[in-house]
Amino acid sequence: MASYKIAAPDEYLAITGMGVKTLKITKAAWVWPFQRCMRFSVQPHDYAMSLQAMTKEKLQFLLPVVFTVGPDVNQRGANIRMFHDEPGKPSNEDDVATAVSDSAVRREDRGDALMKFAMLLADSGRDKGPNNHDFLEGIVKGIIEGEVRVLVSAMTMEEIFSEREVFKRRIFRNIQSELDQFGLKIYNANVKELKDAPGSTYFASLSQKAHEGATNQARIDVAEAQLRGNVGTQKRKGEEAREVAKIQGEQDRELAKIQAETQVQKTERDIEKATAEAVLKTRKVELDRDVQIAGIQAARKTEAEDEDLKREVQIKRAAAEMERLRATDVVKASIAREAKQQAADAKAYEIEKEAQANFEKDKQATEATAYKTKVGVDVKVYQIEAEAKANFEKAKQHTEADVYETKVGADAQAYAAIKLADAELQQKLRAAEGMSAMAEAYAKMSHAFGGPQGLLQYMMIEKGTYVELAKANAEAIRGLQPKISVWNTGAEAGSSGGAGEQQSSMATMRNIYQMLPPLMTTINEQTGITLPEWQFGRMAGQMSEAERRGQGSNGQKE
C-alpha cells in the first residue's frame, strides 16, 4: 500500500525498488509497493584522536587533531534538479536534466555525494557491527591517520612549526580527497599543540630553551663537549651579572623618573579636582537659585491661574443662576397666563351653555303656551323669541367681553412677569459683570501685592478693619477691674539660697498647701464660686485670727 514519507530537517530518504533505476535521494516522496525507503542522518560528527607520527628527521611526537566530518549535502551532481513526479505514478530517473555532464550521469552514483554515502555507508551498520556510527568512525579515523602520517613523514619538525597553516591546508586537502569517494566532507579541522611521544623530551627541551634563553645555551647544545659547556656556562653567568647590574641601574633611573612624573600628575589631578569641585559648587548654587526662582514663578503663576479660574467659575455660576431664574419666571408667567386663559374659556363656555339652556327652556315654555292658548300666538311668540334672542345676544356679548377682559389681563400679567424677569436678569448680569470686573481688579491687585495675603492685608488697612478690631478689643475689656494676687510662700522666698537649700523635701508640698486657701479666696471674689472646704481647705475669710497671723509670715496679698 502506498504511503507518503517525510524526512526530518537533518535527514534524507533513500528510496529503491520498482521504478527507481539505482537510488533516489529526496526529502519527501510517495513510497509505492515493491519499493523500499530508508532514513539516514546527515548530521556532522566530531572525530578526535591523538596520532603518533615521525618526521623526516626521525623525531616521534603526538599530534592531537579534531575533525568535524559529515555527508556533503551540497554536492548533488546529476540530482541537483528535483523530479516532478505526478501523484500516483512511480518516478522515472531517465528524465534527468541534461545540464550535467554525461560522465557524471553514466556513473553509478551520478556524481551525487549523498548517493555515495547512502550506497556505501548509510546502511552499513546492519551488517558491519552493532553501531553504524562506530563503523563510520573507524573508516574516517583510518583515512585521517594514514594521510597525516604520510604527510608528516615528508616534512621536518621546523617546517611543521614554521608553516603551521600550510601544514593544516595540506592535511585538509589530502584527507578531503580520500573522503570524497564516500560522499563525506570536512566541515572543520583543528590541529592542536604538538606533544612529546612516550620516551621523548624534544618539545620539553624546546620549551626549556625558550624559557631560559641565553643562560641555557650550553644545555641546548648537548652535542658539544662538557668542558666547553662549563666554560660557556661561567661566561654566561658573568655576562648575566653585568647585564643584571646594568638593567637594575636602568630600572632605578626609570623608577625615579616615573615617581617624579607621578607626583607631577598627582599635583595636576589635585588642581583639576579642586577646580572641578569649585565649578560644581558654583553650578549647584546657580541651579538651586534657578530652582527657587522657578518654584516662586510657578507658585505665582498657579495663584494667578487659580484666581482666573475662580473668576470664570463665578461668572459661569452667575450666568447659570440668571438663566435658571429667568427660565423659572418665564415658565411661571406662561403657566399663569395659560391657567387664566383656560379658566376664562371655561367660564365663557359655561355662560354660553347656560344661555342656550335658558333659551331652549324659554322656547319650550313659549311653544307650550302657544299650543295651549292658540290665540295671539304668533305675536307673543315673536316677542318672546325676540326677547330671548336679545337676552342671548346680550349674555353672549357680556360673556365675550368677560373672556376678552380676562385674556387681556392674563396677557398683561404674563408680559409684566416677562419684563420683570428680563429686568431681574439684566440686573443680575450687571451685578455679575461688576463682580467679574472686581475679580479682575482684585487679581491684578493680588499680583501687585505679591499674593492673596498681601491683598487681604491691604483691604483690611484700607477699610479700617484693624482699627475696628482694636476698638472691639478695647470695648471688650472696658470696665474690667482685674485683681492680681501675688503669694510669696516659704521661709526661703526672700533668701539667696544658702539656708533654703537645706530645707527638707516636704517644704515644697507645705508651701503648695499653704497657697491653696488664698487662691480659693481670690477665685471666690472674682467669680463668686465657693469650693467645698473639705476638698481645698477653708478660704482666708473663714480662717481664725491665729491662722491669719501664721499666714502673714509666709505670704502677702495685693
Beta strands, then each sheet from edge to edge (+ up, - down):
strand 1: 3-6
strand 2: 11-17
strand 3: 24-26
strand 4: 28-31
strand 5: 35-41
strand 6: 45-54
strand 7: 60-71
strand 8: 184-191
strand 9: 195-196
sheet 1: 1+ 4-
sheet 2: 3+ 2- 5+
sheet 3: 6+ 7- 8+
sheet 4: 6+ 7- 9+
end
